[in-house]
Amino acid sequence: MSCRRISVPKVSPQQVGKWRSVFRFLNEKDRDILYLTFVSQKKQKAVQRILQRSQPSLCYDIKRIRSRIKFINYLNSVIDIFVDFVLDKDEDFDSQMISVMVLMFYTTSYTHSSDVMGIPQIKVRYIFNRALDKLEEKGMWDIFEIMDNIRFNKNIVKRIYTPYDENRGKIEDVFLPF
């Protein structure tokens, strides 16, 4: 059984260069899968062998990577709207609320946002939801849509992997796009 393969044209190195801003959001494992599958045009069996992955695992990763890229492209398409909102912030949005919204925009992660801000995750969630309520109340639909999409796609942009090394135990390998 193999993944349903959609016909995808080969991606050239020049095209990869144009997608650099999107690829920087991907971790090394995802970039390897993308390179082998779409740039090198390796067959799925070859990718499985090279990466020592099972077929279902590889299919799942390809599907997840496609979703991430699609969402990252969405975020890239609305970044100007979001930056304008942050620069021209309304007085109803305090600096902590803006900070949470910015971190959620770049990471889509309550956990990472709480770590960066040094506040509990539940407080980040509360502030983010309060910001969404204010956006809706004020009729700021373009920003509300962006933030609501982020709420719906939590943890899709930033990925944290904790690999294991026999000699050192757990290794904190945190991938951040910024």
PyMOL commands that set and color helices and strands:
alter all, ss='L'
color gray80, all
select helices_A, chain A and resi 13-18+20-23+28-39+44-51+55-87+95-107+110-117+121-137+141-152
alter helices_A, ss='H'
color red, helices_A
select strands_A, chain A and resi 160-161+164-165+169-170+173-174
alter strands_A, ss='S'
color yellow, strands_A
deselect
rebuild
show_as cartoon
